[in-house]
Amino acid sequence: MMENLKKLSRKNANGHAVDTQKLNFEQFKRIISTNIGLIAAAFRHQFIIPEFQDFSKEIEEIYWKCKENDSGTVASYIPQLKRMSPNYWGVSIVTIDGQRYSIGDVNIPFTIQSCSKPLSYAIALDLLGADVVHTYVGQEPSGRNFNELILDHNKKPHNPMINAGAIIICSLLKTMYNPDMSSAEKFDFTLNYFERLAGGQDLGFNNAVFLSERECADRNYALGFYMREHKCFPENSKFRECMDFYFQCCSLEANCEIVSVIAATLANGGICPISEEKVLKPESVRDVLSLMHSCGMYDYSGQFAFKVGLPAKSGVSGGMLVVVPNVMGMCLYSPPLDALGNSCRGVQFCEELVKKFNFHRYDNLRHASNKADPRKHKYETIGLNIVNLLSSAASGDLPGLRRHKLSGVDMKLADYDGRTALHLAAAEGHANCVEFLLKYCNVPVNVKDRWGRTPLEEAVAFGHTDVINLLQLWDEEASRNSKDHSDDGEPLIPEFVAKQDN
């Protein structure tokens, strides 16, 4: 759809921006023709997060709560990073069907740094295959500092999310895929891949950061020489060119809105939700997310996987790329870092997010009643409550009714025919359920269904004498109490029920 708008803008050449053009009805039909399914889903509330406005309000609350967090310090080993304001704080979200929400400093450009590692790894998997890639790089958390001089028992880097592994991934892309490409051509090729992941949006390149990275790279060069000693690099690789290529990938520049689209592409199995282009193979994305989950947050990876349970990758610039598989991607940006090199506000935001929503990888989708599931339509939730409530009443499941009551379900809910839980309990002769619904849930005793039948009439029709007596006594006592205590604010409890409890 956006491509159609761009074509029309170029054709008209009227100076209007792509999203401010005036369209007639025929032009509008042509523009949306390729995305009619998306338009239909919007009108039918069939997106992955159907109540997106309500969800956005919850995200905004978390955003402002985290903004108060003033802990952490801005990275200072590179002068350009040190100059970033510690007050910057932005959150961008893109769902797998293209819904977007942003708040804060989402247009501030920053170098993606280590957020490039899962992307270069994904490209290597796509172009070279997992077997080739993992001949040179492992898949295990190292359990050590991200830039430590250490290899696994096979004498290769532990995983692609630490510096040593990312350097080897860059060497594979540089040396094993189209080795005849010059350094400039290989950089343009990789940049184009990143931009395709971002739906065709332009990424920048911060040359000042690149030069600073290269000047301050003693540890990375030490890692490189250490790995070269152990024959970790592919044959015919040029050490300096591979190191420069790694620094170039770290020096690519984007903002929250761009990186969130990349995260959404990963959440969507490699298909960009903006351009609808299949950029990566699903198998490649699966492997990337697996390692982001176990290794993506430096030395905090284990704790993050335990507390948050989402694939994520942080960078020293303060950016965080977070993926909720099959739902959405997020980019969080705040320069102040904790002692382990992760954005303080970013980590807090993720922890608050999974407290409120059941996005943790191991949250139970059925029984986590204290968490919301934004993937459910509000009418779907009401419908399920009605079905479960009436089913408990019809089957005489008193403990089930108690659970519904304690969970905050409206016990007066009725189905399409206007039948309440009291109707079904009375029709089936479950006196204990009838008493519970009357005494503790205040379900109206004389409520009528679509055929004008009350619960008492249901009990009479099916000959349940004990239920008939119970409903008649309740109605009589309630009528008497309402006359005697019409000004009393306390709930009215018929005496016969109180006596039965004693």
Secondary structure, 3 states (H helix, E strand, C coil): CHHHHHHHHHHHCCCCCHHHCCCCHHHHHHHHHHHHHHHHHHHCCCCCCCCHHHHHHHHHHHHHHHHCCCCCECCCCCHHHHCCCCCCCEEEEEECCCCEEEEECCCCCEECHHHHHHHHHHHHHHHHCHHHHHHHCCCCCCCCCCCCCCCCCCCCCCCCCCHHHHHHHHHHHHHHCCCCCCHHHHHHHHHHHHHHHCCCCCCEECHHHHHHHHHCCHHHHHHHHHHHHCCCCCCCCCHHHHHHHHHHHHCEEECHHHHHHHHHHHHCCCECCCCCCECCCHHHHHHHHHHHHHHCCHHHHHHHHHHCCCCEEECCCCEEEEEECCCEEEEEECCCECCCCCEHHHHHHHHHHHHHECCCCCCCCCCCCCCECCCCCHHHHHHHHHHHHHHHHHHCCHHHHHHHHHCCCCCCCECCCCCEHHHHHHHHCCHHHHHHHHHCCCCCCCCCCCCCCCHHHHHHHHCCHHHHHHHHHHHHHHHHHHHHCCCCCCCCCCHHHHHHHC
